[in-house]
Structure formats: C-alpha cells, structure tokens
C-alpha cells in the first residue's frame, strides 16, 4: 500500500514537471516569435471585421421592411400623379400649364431617395429591379460609417435605424480608428526594425506609395468601371483620406471596395506615423543643437568675463608696483611737509612730473603732465 502511494506521488510529480516544462516552452516560443503582440493585432482586426459584418445584418434587418413600405407608397403616389396628368389632358385644359404642374410635382416626388430609386428601378424599369438595402450595400454602409468615409449612397430613414446608427457609430468609430492606428504602428515598427534608426528612407518610400496608390486604383477603376481616369483618381483620394463626398458611384465589388478603403487608410496612417516621427526627430535634433549653442555661448560669455576680471587685476597689480617703485625712489629729503589747519601733516612730493603713471588713458594722468603743482593729487585720484 505504501509502495503504491509513493508511485502515485512520483507520477504526479513527473506530470507536473512535464506540464511546467511544456508551459515554459510555450512561453519561450511566444516570446521568441512575438506571438503575443501579433495575437493582439489580429484580435483587433477580427473584432473590427466582425463589428462591420454584424452591423450590416443589423441595419439590413431594420431598414429592409421600411424600404418595402416606402416602395409601395411611392408606386401608388406616382400612379396618382400620372392619373392626374392624363385626366387633365382629357378634359382639354391648358396643356402647357398642365405639363408645368406635372413636372414640378414629379421633381418634388423625386427629391426623396427611396422615391427616386423606386422610379428608376421599378417604374421606368431601365434595368433589372434592384433593392437599396442588400447585404453588400449594408456592408458598404457600415464600413464607410466606422472608417469613417460616409459616401451617403444609402442611409437609415426609420427612427429605430437612426437611433441604432448613433450608438453603432459611437462605439464603432473609436474601435476602427484604434485598429487602424495599431495596424499602422505595427507596420511602422517592422519597417523601423528593417531600416534601423534612419527613418528618411522609409518615409520617402511610403510617401511615394501614398501618391502611387490612388493612381493605381484609379487606373483599375477606369478600366473596370463607368468613370474616367481623372474621376477615378479623385474618388480614390477622397476615399483614402476619409473625405467621401459621395458624388461618384463607380461600379465596384463590395469586397474590393472594403479592401481598397482599409488598405488606403492604413497606408495613410503608416505614412503619417513615419513622416511625423522623422519630423519630430529632426526638430529634437535642432533643439539639441540650439541648446548646445546656448551652452557654448554661455561658456564664452563666462570666459570673457573672467578675462576682463583678469585684465583688471593685472592692471591693479601694475598700479601697485608703480606705487612701490615710487616709494623706493622718493626720499625723505625730496618730500616737503605741509601742515594743514587741523594739524595733520601731509606729504607732497615734487618728483611726480618726471614719472609716467601706469593708467596713461586716465584724464587725471593726462592732467598731471600739464600741472606740476597738483601731481600728488592726480596720483590718488587716478
């Protein structure tokens, strides 16, 4: 019984050690291949895609019944307008006046997007009847809402649809912007590791790609769609820079449009990130050199001050030496004692006229050469 318990404990210890070893191996693989950040980036992208697809199904479920109701009402209104026009003609009323009234009512009728779509696809029947709200159009609507481009091809008209749109945009736009910024930053980091600290080359490459991308997409749209090359480039630029006027409607597959928008916006994000990093680095470089120049100027100013102080000290020492030499040359016999009114005896040497004072630029020294009687006073004043 004791042997079996020991064997069980050994088996448990071995299994626990194998589990710890496997966990350590998994952690080392994750750290080696950077699977953690990659999983985070992939999760953000998948969540953004799931959000767009789920939103497409949501708005399709809300707006599809509303479209059917408005279509039936539009057909009835147009039929009534046509009957009125035909009836007025049959009564031989003023045809021009009747035609003018009919045209105004028809233009007013077509101002509504649902009425115009019904008139084009279900009344005139110029082509195959086509619904406004399909899964592909709903996916384009949700994608252009959260990116955000906002072409305005379709839009919710029901109260529930508009309320859901506000909540959907408030949550989806930040999620998409964070996903785009994260993807762009991840790609920029990969480029930085590839090129090293020199960001000028990748910045130039991505700027060229940003200019070439609308041209390439414009050529593809021009070849496969119903718009010209200039309009295609215009549509591409307004789309990837999230302007999206919605004034052009090229015949484009919905998957192709979503991929085109996602790649274009990510390319703009990467380019701005790398170019901004390069510009900030240049600004910091200039700032550091300006700071060094200020430090150098401060040191030069301190050096100039020290030189001025040293020159003044040398000048003072020279004056002291001159006074010392003067004391050695002048004897007691050459000095006349002068008694003032207070009884104080002052020395007034007469040999100052033959000495050149150190401070030759002083006005008192220049005066001492012309006045022999006040030479001692000039010494102490200078």
GIZIBEL-V251407 format. One record per run of one state. SS is the DSSP state (H for helix, E for strand, C for the rest). FROM is the first residue (numbers start at 0). LEN is the number of residues. If there is no record, write none. Layout:
# GIZIBEL-V251407
ss=<SS	SS>
from=<FROM	FROM>
len=<LEN	LEN>
This chain:
# GIZIBEL-V251407
ss=<C	H	C	H	C	H	C	H	C	H	C	H	C	H	C	H	C	H	C	E	C	E	C	H	C	H	C	H	C>
from=<0	1	33	34	90	94	110	112	123	134	146	158	195	199	224	228	240	253	329	334	339	344	349	351	354	362	368	374	381>
len=<1	32	1	56	4	16	2	11	11	12	12	37	4	25	4	12	13	76	5	5	5	5	2	3	8	6	6	7	1>
